[in-house]
Amino acid sequence: MDHSVDRRAFLGAGIGAGLAVSLASTIDRTALASQTATTAPGRLNQSVARWCFGRWDLDTLCTHAKTCGLMGIDLLSENEWSTPPQHGLVCTLANGPSTISHGFNRPEHHDRLVRECERLLPLVKAAGIDRMIVFSGNRAGMSDSEGLRHCAKGLRQIMPLAESLGVTIVMELLNSKIDHGDYMCDRTPWGADLVQAVGNGRFKLLYDIYHMQIMEGDVIRTLRDHASAIGHYHTAGVPGRNEIDSTQELQYEAIARAIADTAFTGVVAHEFMPRGDAVASLEAAFKTCSV
């Protein structure tokens, strides 16, 4: 089953609601950081992606995430940012202005994307969120080298603001083989070259383990070699994008240990589609990555 349609729907939901303006006075970021730091065992901060647990409303997801020991919820839109703090959690990754297929590799999109980033980034900061996602867009006949130049040019326009606010922009690595045909940022070396071209420590990659296993394999060696370029992780089983357990081909305990050994201080977010008891699956994923 292709779950990319579900994800696109969730990524597009809620953009444009201006609720974050009032959040600055209601969220105590220091207290939240202290709270999550004391509740998360192991060396990795863990959260869960909103879209793939869509059978629950956001409050229910937050309740289960908190019970499982997670620190927050990934991939939330503007109208959802105020919910995790009500449960003692944080939004660990905000949705940004670009879509998977239409991103920063097209110069004709730059003005719109930059304007929306300039609107969103202060709201992201006010909501106590320190990461926002962007996408490269599809190739549509464009060479990878040209796309990299265009992405770097567009992203460099927003990095001074992101840096001043302390918000990290992450571009996700996705597979173009099964789920997101023609997507440009589909290999780690290309993404690492883009990080170097942007040249700002507040721009990193979102290394999606599921997607990169499909495209490249050699996950542990790759994440070690490119650790400095990676600012966020997603998990899921291969094949099928289901639980990260012994029914699939990746050994997630070893992967989690390798991530922790790189001194990674960001977030590992679970982005799998549960097949059975969703709470049990989430608990098991948390334990697997609590290394």
N, C-alpha and C positions, 0 to 999 in steps of 0.2 A: 504493500500500500504506500502511496506517495503522500507523506505528511506535510510536504512543503506548502500546499495550499492552505492548510490550517495555520501554519506559521505566518504566512503572508497576511492572513486575515487578522491575526492578533497583532502583528507589527504595525498594521495600519490603523488599528482601533484607537480611538481616543485622542488623536492628534488635534491640537487646536484648543482644547479646554484650558483656561488660564488659572487653574486652581493653585498653582505652586506659589503665586505671589504672597498668599497669606501664610505659607508654611514656615517662613523664616522665623516668625515669632512663636511658633508652636512646637518646633522640633529642637530638642536639646541634643545636638550632634555628639557632644562630648559624653553625655550620659549613655547614648545609644552605643557608641563605640566601646565604652567600658563594659556595658551589659553584654554585648555580643562577644567581647574578648574573653569574658569569664565563663561563657556557656559553651564555647566550641572546643572540644577536646582535639588533640592532635595538632599538627603543624599547619593545616590548611583551613582557610575560611571557606565554608560551603554554603551555597544557596540553591534555589530551584527556579527553573524557567516557568513563567506563568502559562505560556500558550499550550504546552503539552500536558498540563493538568487542568485543561479547560472544562472538565466535567464538574469541577468545583467552582463556586464563586470565589472571588479573591479573598474575602474574609475567611472562608473555610480553608483555603489553601494556606493562608497565613497561620491559622490555628494549628494545622497539621505540621507545617514547617517548623514552627516554634517547638512543638512537642518532640519532633525528631531531632532537634538540636541545631537546625540550620540558622544562619544569621540573617537571611533575607530572601528577597524575591527578585528574579532577573527578568529583564525585558518588559518593563511596565511603561505605559504611556502617561501623558501628562495628567489625565483625569484619575489616574490610579496611584499616584505617588504618595498621597496622604494616608493610604490604608496600612501599609506595613508598620509605620511607627505606632499605630494604635495597638499593635500586637507585640511591641518591643522588638521589631525587626527593622531592616532598612531595605530600600530598593538598591540592589547591587549593580544594576545596569539599566539606564534609561534608553528608551527608543529615541532615535535621532530623526533627522529630516529626510534621509535618503531611503530608497527601497532596494530590495535585492537586485532587481533588474535595471533600475535607473539610479545610478550613483555618480561618484566623482570622476569617473573616467570620461565623461562627456562635458566638454567646455560649455556647451549651451545650457547645462544645468547649474553651472557654478554660481551665477548671481542669485538664483532662487535658493540654492542650498546654503550659501554663505549667509544670506539674510535670515533664513530660518535658524541656522546655528546661532547667529547673533541674538535672536530672540530667545531660543531655548536655553542656551548655556547659563545665563544668569538665573533662570528659573531652576535648572538642575542643581546649581550651587545652593540656591535658597532652600531647596528641598532636602539638603543634606546628602545628595548623591554625588559620587565622585567619578562616575564613568558614563559615557554615552556612546552608543553604537552607530557606525556608519557602514556603508557598503560601496564596493567598487562599481557595481553595475555590470551588465553583460557586455561581451565583446562586440557582437553585431558586426563582425567583419574587421574590427579594429585590432591592430597588432598589440601584443602585450607590452612592448616597449613604449609605444605611443600612449597606451592607456596608463602606464605607470607615470609618464611625464604629466599627463593631464590630472591624474589623481593627486600627485605631489603639488602641482600648482594650485589646485583648488583647496587642498587641505592646509597648505601654508598660510592661506588667507585667514583661517579661523584659529590657528594655533596660538597667536599672541593672546587672544581673549581666553582660550581654554587654559593656557599656562597661568595667566593672571588670576584665574578663578580656582586653580587647583583641580581642574576636571580633566581626566584622561579620555581622549578619543580613541576608540578601538575599532579597527576594521576586521570583520569576520572572514576567516578562511572557510569556504564552503566547497563541497564537491560539485563538479560540473558533469560528472559521469552518470549519476542516478537522479539526484534531487533537484539540482539547479543548473540545468543545461546551459552552456555558454557563459556562465558566470566567470568573471576575469580573475578575481583574487582566489584562485583555486589551488595554489601551491605555496608552501612555506617560503622557499627561496625568493619567489616574486614578492611576497608580502614583506620579507625582511629587507629586500632592496628598496621597497617603498618606504619603510620606516627610516632607512638611512637617507633616502632622498628628501623626506620631509624634515629630518634633522632636528626634531624637538622631542625631548623626553616625555612629553605628554601625549605623544602619538604612539600607539602600540598595536599589536595584533591580538585578535580574539582567536586563539587556537582551539578549534572545535575538533576534539579527538575523533569523534565519529566520522566527520567529513574527511579528515586527513588520513585516517586509516584506509578509507575507500580510494583516495587519490594517490597516496604515497606509501602507506605502511611505515615501518621503521620509526614508530612513534617516539619511543624513549630517546633514541639517538637524536632525532630531529629536535625535540623540545630542549634537550641539553645544548645542542649546537646553537640554537636560536633563542636561548632563554632571555637574553637582554632585549629581544624584540617583542616578547609576549607579555601582555598585560592582563589577560583574562582567559579562562578555560571553560569549555563546555564538555559534558560527558554524554555518552549514549552507547548502547551495545551495537556491535556489528556482527552479522547483518541484522536488519530489521528496525534499528533505532529503539530497541526495547531495553529492559533492565540491564545493568552492568554486572551481570552474574556469570556463572559458569556455563550458561547455555550459549554463550557467544564467544568470539575468537580473541577478544582482548582481555589481558590480565590487569584489571584496574587497580588492584592493590599495589602491584609493582609500578604502574604508571603514576599513581598518586605519590608513592614514595620518591620516585624520580623527580616529580614536580617539586615536592618539598625540599629535596636535596639541592635544588637550584636556588634555594633561599627565596622562593616566590612568596610575596606578601599580598598578592591580589586575591581573587575569588575564583573558586572552582564551582561552576553552576551545573546542576544536573538537568539535562535537557532530553530525557528519554520518555518514550511513550509506554506507560505501565500496561501490562497485559492482564494482570490479575488484581490482587489487593493493592491499591495504589499507596496506601499508608505503609504497608509492610515493605513495598518496593522502595519507597523513599527512605525508610529507616535503614534498610539493608544497604542502600547506596551510601548513606551517610557513614555507616560503620565501615564499609569497604575503604572509603577515602580518609578515614580518621587514623592516619598513620603518624 
